[in-house]
């Protein structure tokens, strides 16, 4: 099947040479889905996967989304992270740590979720809007979180006082 049939006119598709992307049947995208794959990365979409507006997948290793999973607006997938702990070396020059992402069958990933490297989400999971997923989720799970506003009183001091 031609990629042009799978992707509508509003979808950005960016893949460097030598990379791999595979689409199952009946994969559907809305507007502005971005797929960026490095030389060693790959992205696999199972049958019946749906991605809503403004999603992005950035792969240096592997991102797999299994059959019949639906993805809300603004969801981001990153199978890598910048290394940053070498003193005296710029972060941008330290390379990446990478681990695969695997999303199971029949999952619903809510809007504005971020899924980070090394995560496996089991089959039949629902991930609530706005979640940041950095650990694996067992099958048949509902994941959500409420944002908390933390307010602390400022401990004022006079200008001539030592802290």
C-alpha positions in Angstrom: 0.0 0.0 0.0 1.3 3.4 -0.8 2.2 5.7 2.1 0.4 8.5 0.3 -2.9 6.6 0.7 -2.3 6.3 4.5 -1.3 9.8 5.2 -3.5 12.8 4.4 -2.3 16.1 3.0 -1.9 17.6 6.5 0.4 15.0 7.9 4.2 15.6 8.0 6.2 12.5 7.3 10.0 12.8 7.9 12.2 9.7 7.8 15.9 9.7 7.3 17.4 7.3 4.8 17.8 3.7 5.9 15.1 3.7 8.5 12.0 1.5 8.7 8.3 2.2 9.1 5.5 -0.3 8.8 1.8 0.2 8.6 -0.9 -2.4 9.2 -4.2 -2.2 7.5 -6.8 0.5 8.2 -4.3 2.8 10.0 -5.8 6.3 10.1 -4.2 9.7 11.0 -5.8 13.1 11.4 -3.9 16.4 10.8 -0.2 17.1 11.7 1.0 13.7 12.7 4.8 13.7 12.7 7.0 10.7 12.4 10.8 11.2 12.8 13.0 8.1 12.6 16.8 8.0 12.8 19.0 5.6 10.9 18.6 2.9 13.5 15.0 3.5 14.5 11.8 2.0 13.4 8.0 2.6 13.9 5.4 -0.1 13.5 1.6 0.5 13.5 -0.7 -2.5 13.9 -4.0 -2.9 12.2 -6.8 -0.4 12.9 -4.5 2.1 14.8 -5.9 5.7 14.9 -3.9 8.8 15.7 -5.7 12.1 16.3 -4.3 15.6 15.5 -0.8 16.9 16.4 0.8 13.6 17.5 4.5 12.9 17.2 6.7 9.8 17.2 10.4 10.2 17.5 12.4 7.0 17.2 16.1 6.1 17.5 15.3 2.4 18.4 11.7 1.2 18.1 8.1 2.3 18.7 5.4 -0.3 18.2 1.7 0.4 18.5 -0.4 -2.8 18.4 -3.8 -3.4 16.8 -6.9 -1.3 17.4 -5.2 1.2 19.7 -6.5 4.8 19.5 -4.3 7.8 20.3 -5.8 11.2 21.4 -4.6 14.7 20.3 -1.1 15.9 21.0 0.4 12.5 22.2 4.2 12.3 22.1 6.4 9.2 21.9 10.2 9.4 22.6 12.2 6.1 22.7 15.3 8.0 23.8 16.6 10.7 26.1 19.7 12.9 26.1 22.5 11.8 28.3 23.6 14.7 30.6 25.8 13.5 33.4 29.4 13.9 32.0 30.8 16.9 33.8 32.5 19.4 31.5 30.8 18.1 28.3 27.9 19.8 26.6 24.7 17.9 26.9 24.1 18.0 23.2 27.4 16.1 22.7 26.8 13.3 25.2 24.6 11.1 23.0 21.4 9.3 23.9 20.1 6.5 26.1 17.5 4.5 24.2 14.9 1.8 24.9 12.0 0.5 23.0 8.4 1.6 23.5 5.6 -1.0 23.0 1.9 -0.1 23.2 -0.5 -3.1 23.5 -3.7 -3.9 21.6 -7.0 -2.1 22.2 -5.5 0.7 24.2 -6.8 4.3 24.5 -4.1 6.9 25.0 -5.8 10.2 26.0 -4.9 13.7 24.8 -1.5 15.3 25.5 0.1 12.1 27.0 3.9 11.8 26.8 5.3 8.2 26.6 9.0 7.9 27.4 11.7 5.4 26.6 11.5 1.8 28.0 7.7 1.8 28.5 5.5 -1.1 27.7 1.8 -0.5 28.0 -0.2 -3.8 28.2 -3.3 -4.7 26.2 -6.6 -3.0 27.1 -5.2 0.0 28.9 -6.6 3.5 29.2 -4.1 6.3 29.8 -5.8 9.5 31.0 -5.2 12.9 29.4 -2.1 14.8 30.3 -0.2 11.8 31.8 3.6 11.4 31.6 4.3 7.7 31.3 7.8 6.8 32.3 7.2 3.3 33.7 5.6 0.2 32.2 1.8 -0.3 32.7 0.3 -3.8 33.2 -2.5 -5.0 30.9 -6.1 -4.0 31.8 -5.0 -0.9 33.7 -6.5 2.6 34.0 -3.8 5.3 34.5 -4.6 8.9 35.4 -3.3 11.6 37.6 -4.6 14.8 39.0 -2.3 17.9 38.9 -1.6 19.3 42.2 -0.8 22.9 42.8 1.7 23.2 45.6 1.9 26.5 47.4 4.6 27.3 50.0 4.8 30.5 52.0 7.9 32.5 51.2 10.2 32.9 54.2 11.2 36.6 53.9 14.4 37.9 55.4 15.8 41.4 55.7 18.5 42.4 53.2 21.2 42.5 55.9 20.3 39.1 57.4 22.3 36.0 56.6 20.3 33.2 55.1 
